[in-house]
Amino acid sequence: MDELSPGENEEQKPNEDPSPENDISENVTDATEITADAVTTETPETEKPKKTKKKKSMLREWSEAIGIAFVVLLLCRLLVFETYAIPSGSMDDTLLAGDYIVVNKLAYGSRMPNTLLSIPFAHQKIGTMKAYLEWITLPYMRIPGYSEITHNDVLVFNFPAEDIFPIEGPPEKYPVDHRSHFVKRCVALPGDTFEIRNSDVYVNRRKLKTPERALFEYKITVDTIMRDTLLLRSFGMAQESRQNKNWIYIVSLRPEVADSIRKLKNIIGVDAVLAEPATFDESIFPNSENLAWNLDQFGPLVIPREGVTVPLSVDSLPLYRRIIVDYEHNTLKVQGDSIFINDQLVHSYTFKMNYYFVLGDNRHNSFDSRIWGFVPEDHIVGR
């Protein structure tokens, strides 16, 4: 038998061990395909272009700035401070007529407005038109302050008796926060017993310190021959009248100035002008003949305090009538010796608010509590 040569009967086997180069080539191809698929599937949607903000015009910027400043100023004027002009000479020589003062409203607590519908920076009227509407009104409210009213504090308040003593024009009853502003010195607090003896003020039977620049009225008698007109006018003695051989001057002076005038050679006498005790002056509060009071002799009078009850009679009623009716808004009827409040027969009354008594430093030329009575707590503006 013929022998087969080697390899003729063997089947050719496939190459089972590919070279490394082939493997790398295949992996790169696969990776390229995967990456391409990923890029294809993960491509985000096209983003919308961002809107650019328009720059504010100069007019708008100025309008916003002025508006914010106006609101801040309005709030400061309402709650923090306000300027007022001294309306009269009743506080001479401490504060002179025409002086401007800044009033601190935070000290005793800022008072909320009663009339919400008011024209800013206007008080009572603009021309003949009211500067407010009473369609929406609020009761008395006050933010707590950081101090209390004390004796001899200079107060700014709304004049409570403007419906009886109009500042100008016919009598008119304004809302509390639109009544005219007064500046006076507080001499008595709620619950105090107040009295004036020979122009000296006593509170709870103790003499109250007289303000340094307070003025009192004096009658000065001058020798006619030795009269030095220029010198006398330097002391403010411009008004004069003749009595026999002498000249008489009635003038308001500080006590120390009166003492200086007494030392002049041509001065015959310097005498305080005082009303006599128990002399009734019908212009003095409470305008009752049962209480013979005047500018220099007044009281004793207990100042009303919240929660305190006082007996009521026909004789004492003039002291409290305005409190009961005008300040605390009750109805009042008097039939003979009987007193009816809100249609109920009463023999006493309990105060709902605190009250204060005020004087001007120009003691004989001041329109103050001696004439029109108490200042209610809800009328206090600041100091």
Secondary structure by P-SEA (a helix, b strand, c coil): cccccccccccccccccccaaaaaaaaaaaaaaaaaaaaaaaccccccbbbbbbcccaaaaaaaaaaaaaaaaaaaaaccccccccccccccccccccbbbbbbcccccccccccccccccccccccccccccccccccccccccccccccccccccccccccccccccccccccccccbbbbbbbccccccccccccccccccccccccccbbbbbbbbbbccccccaaaaaaacccbbbbcccbbbbbbbbcaaaaaaaaaccccccccccccccccccccccccccccccccccccccccccccbbbbbccccccccccccccccbbbbbbcccbbbccccccccccccbbbbbbbbccccccccccccccccccccccc
